[in-house]
Amino acid sequence: MKNWVAQKIGSFCNVTDFVANGSFASLRNNVTYKKEKDYAILVRLTDFTKKWQNDFIYVSKSSFDFLRKSSLLPGDLIMSNVGEPGIVFQVPDLGQPMTLGPNSILIRPDTAVSTSSFLYYYFLSNIGKSQIDSISTGAAQKKFNKTSFRDLNILLPSLTEQQKIVLKIERALAAIDKTKAKTGKNLQNVRELFESFLQNIISNGEKWQKKTLAQISTTFGRGKSKHRPRNWKGLYGGKYPFIQTGDIRNSNHYIKDYTQTYNDNGLAQSKLWPKGTICITIAANIAETGILTFDACFPDSVIGLVVDEKMADRDFVEYLLQSFKVRIQSLGKGSAQANINMGTFENELFPFPPVQEQKVIVKKLNQLAIECKKLEEIYKMKSDGFEQIKSSILRKSFSGEL
């Protein structure tokens, strides 16, 4: 790093924000936003943090002219400066004019001094992030202004060396991403392996006896939450776990966690279901299932099923419901918020082998689930390791160690 020279960003970059040709007070009269396609794209913070998902806001030609000093070119850098300062992105070529939205700044380097890609990777590194942190202020909402950003000092190598560093970074990151994609595919394969095994077992049960869920249960019905409004604070904050659809979706066969509790008022207008109850969601996250590991209440968007152990094995029933999830979820499509009702399950016939055979199947599924879980943990650890390697590469790139 002997030949690297410290330079202020403002000395070799044009740094612009959203209002470059007027004040916020005049925006209402000069800028019109549209959802339908128009002359130019207004690039907002959500667009580049969500990887350009084409859900754009557009502005007219006159609006674009008003904001012309903050118009974007492919390769420009844009960075958030409010909320979560320092999120940086390179502008792609979207085939039409673009202008900068609020809560971000435009950074356009002098190409005779620095490349956009060098600065992009610099601000992805922990070195660049720490500099952004140093100029960000505010408790409830962090932010920095373009003046303080312009005053930041960066060590710059020659343009030729910058290009070499960028090339090394891109090659290294591309190799990591390729390996990470393979790891992600392996993780997907592990999950599909379990699903395939489960589906194979159920599909081979053509001769099993068909029964409804009510026939193999001692209690089968919807949860209760009679009070209106449901979010009245006087119902919550007690000792009774209150299970919601998200808790069931996030469970892995067994519900071990909850995010809300009822007090005595909440319990009085609800129902306490016993440990071992199978919970089935019928709204929002439909057909998700899990087994309670504690007594709990839940709303009428959840069905409770207490298995009759003479008729069925509880774990088998939950696995069985998992295998039918795709079919049941398809019955809930077609509305703004997917949902199914009690009748969906009351009328559905499920295949049940003898109870002893159910227990043998559960043992096999549990063993496979344990092995799959081990593999998932290995692949997740690998994915976390890739991110650490990326951070290390970026750190070394801008501290002269690469």
Residue pairs with C-beta under 8 A, 6 or more apart in sequence:
1 155
1 157
1 399
1 400
3 157
3 158
3 161
4 155
4 156
4 157
4 400
5 155
5 156
6 153
6 154
6 155
6 156
7 113
7 153
7 154
7 156
8 150
8 151
8 152
8 153
8 154
9 15
9 107
9 149
9 150
9 151
9 152
9 153
9 154
10 149
10 150
10 151
12 109
12 110
12 113
12 114
12 156
13 107
13 108
13 109
13 110
13 114
13 119
13 150
14 106
14 107
14 108
14 109
15 105
15 106
15 107
15 108
15 146
15 149
15 150
16 69
16 70
16 100
16 105
16 106
16 108
16 146
17 70
17 81
17 100
17 104
17 105
17 106
17 146
18 67
18 70
18 100
18 101
18 102
18 103
18 104
19 27
19 67
19 70
20 67
20 68
20 69
20 70
21 66
21 67
21 68
21 69
21 70
22 30
22 66
30 62
30 63
30 66
31 59
31 63
31 66
31 67
32 59
32 60
32 62
32 63
33 42
33 57
33 58
33 59
33 63
34 57
34 58
34 59
34 60
35 57
35 58
36 58
37 58
38 58
38 59
38 60
39 58
39 59
39 60
39 61
39 63
39 64
39 96
39 97
40 58
40 59
40 60
40 61
40 63
40 64
40 71
40 96
40 97
40 98
40 99
41 47
41 56
41 57
41 58
41 59
41 94
41 96
41 97
41 98
41 99
42 56
42 57
42 58
42 59
42 98
42 99
42 100
42 101
43 56
43 72
43 78
43 91
43 98
43 99
43 100
43 101
43 104
44 57
44 101
44 102
44 103
44 104
45 80
45 83
45 87
45 101
45 102
45 103
45 104
46 55
47 53
47 55
47 56
47 101
48 78
48 87
48 89
48 91
48 104
49 80
49 87
49 89
52 92
52 94
57 101
59 67
59 99
64 71
64 97
64 99
67 99
67 100
68 99
70 99
70 100
70 106
71 97
71 98
71 99
71 100
72 78
72 91
72 98
72 99
72 100
72 106
73 91
73 108
74 91
74 92
74 93
75 90
75 91
75 116
76 90
76 91
76 106
76 107
76 108
76 116
77 88
77 89
77 90
77 91
77 106
77 107
77 108
77 109
77 116
77 119
77 120
77 123
78 88
78 89
78 91
78 100
78 104
78 105
78 106
78 107
79 85
79 86
79 87
79 88
79 89
79 104
79 105
79 107
79 123
79 132
80 86
80 87
80 88
80 103
80 104
81 103
81 104
81 105
81 143
81 144
81 145
81 146
81 149
82 102
82 103
82 104
82 141
82 142
82 143
83 103
83 141
83 142
83 143
84 142
85 132
85 133
85 136
85 142
85 143
85 144
86 123
86 128
86 129
86 132
86 133
86 136
88 120
88 123
88 124
89 120
90 116
90 117
90 120
91 98
100 106
105 146
105 149
107 119
108 116
109 115
109 116
109 119
112 159
113 156
113 159
114 156
114 159
114 162
115 159
115 162
115 163
115 166
117 166
117 170
118 162
118 163
118 165
118 166
119 154
121 165
121 166
121 169
121 394
121 397
121 398
122 128
122 154
122 398
123 129
123 132
124 394
125 391
125 394
125 395
125 397
125 398
126 391
126 394
126 395
127 394
127 395
127 398
127 399
128 398
131 152
131 154
132 144
135 144
135 148
135 149
135 152
136 142
136 143
136 144
137 143
137 144
155 398
156 162
157 165
165 397
165 402
168 397
168 402
169 393
169 394
169 397
169 402
172 393
173 390
173 393
176 386
176 389
176 390
179 386
180 382
180 383
180 386
183 379
183 382
183 383
183 386
184 379
184 383
186 375
186 379
187 375
187 376
187 379
187 380
187 383
190 372
190 375
190 376
190 379
191 372
191 376
193 368
193 372
194 368
194 369
194 372
197 365
197 368
198 319
198 322
198 323
198 365
199 323
201 323
201 361
201 364
201 365
202 320
202 323
202 324
202 351
205 351
205 353
206 351
208 351
208 352
208 353
209 351
209 352
209 353
210 349
210 350
210 351
210 352
211 311
211 349
211 350
211 352
212 345
212 346
212 347
212 348
212 349
212 350
213 220
213 305
213 317
213 345
213 346
213 348
213 350
214 220
214 346
215 311
216 307
216 308
216 311
216 312
216 317
216 352
217 305
217 306
217 307
217 308
217 311
217 312
218 306
218 307
218 308
219 273
219 277
219 304
219 305
219 306
220 303
220 304
220 305
220 306
221 303
221 304
221 342
222 282
222 300
222 302
222 303
222 304
222 342
223 270
223 271
223 273
223 297
223 298
223 299
223 300
223 301
223 302
223 303
223 304
224 269
224 270
224 271
224 297
224 299
224 300
225 269
225 270
225 297
225 299
225 300
226 269
226 270
227 235
227 265
227 266
227 269
230 299
234 263
234 265
235 262
235 263
235 265
235 266
235 269
236 242
236 260
236 261
236 262
236 263
236 266
237 261
237 263
238 261
238 262
238 263
238 264
238 265
238 266
238 267
239 261
239 263
240 261
240 262
240 263
240 266
240 267
240 272
240 295
240 296
240 297
241 258
241 260
241 261
241 262
241 294
241 295
241 296
241 297
242 258
242 260
242 261
242 262
242 266
242 270
242 296
242 297
242 298
243 255
243 258
243 279
243 292
243 296
243 297
243 298
243 302
244 258
244 259
244 260
244 298
244 299
244 302
245 281
245 283
245 284
245 285
245 288
245 301
245 302
246 259
246 284
246 285
247 255
247 257
247 258
247 259
247 290
248 255
248 279
248 280
248 281
248 285
248 288
248 289
248 290
248 302
249 281
249 285
249 288
250 257
251 257
251 290
252 290
253 290
253 291
253 315
253 318
253 369
254 290
254 291
254 293
255 279
255 290
255 291
255 292
255 293
255 296
256 293
258 296
262 270
262 297
266 297
267 297
270 297
270 298
270 299
271 297
272 295
272 296
272 297
273 279
273 292
273 295
273 296
273 297
273 298
273 304
273 306
274 292
274 295
274 306
275 292
275 293
275 294
275 295
276 291
276 292
276 306
276 307
276 314
277 291
277 292
277 296
277 304
277 305
277 306
278 289
278 290
278 291
278 292
278 304
278 305
278 306
278 307
278 314
278 317
278 318
278 321
279 289
279 290
279 291
279 292
279 298
279 302
279 303
279 304
279 305
280 287
280 288
280 289
280 302
280 303
280 304
280 305
280 321
280 345
281 287
281 288
281 289
281 301
281 302
281 303
282 301
282 302
282 303
282 332
282 339
282 340
282 341
282 342
282 344
282 345
283 301
283 337
283 338
283 339
283 340
284 301
284 337
284 338
284 339
286 328
286 329
286 332
286 338
286 339
286 340
287 321
287 324
287 325
287 328
287 329
287 332
287 340
288 325
289 318
289 321
289 322
289 325
290 318
291 314
291 315
291 318
298 304
301 339
303 342
303 345
305 317
307 313
307 314
307 317
309 355
310 355
311 352
311 355
312 352
312 355
312 358
313 355
313 358
313 359
313 362
315 362
315 365
315 366
316 358
316 359
316 361
316 362
319 361
319 362
319 365
320 350
320 351
320 352
321 328
324 348
324 350
328 340
328 344
328 345
328 348
329 338
331 340
331 344
332 338
332 339
332 340
332 344
352 358
353 361
393 402
395 401
396 402
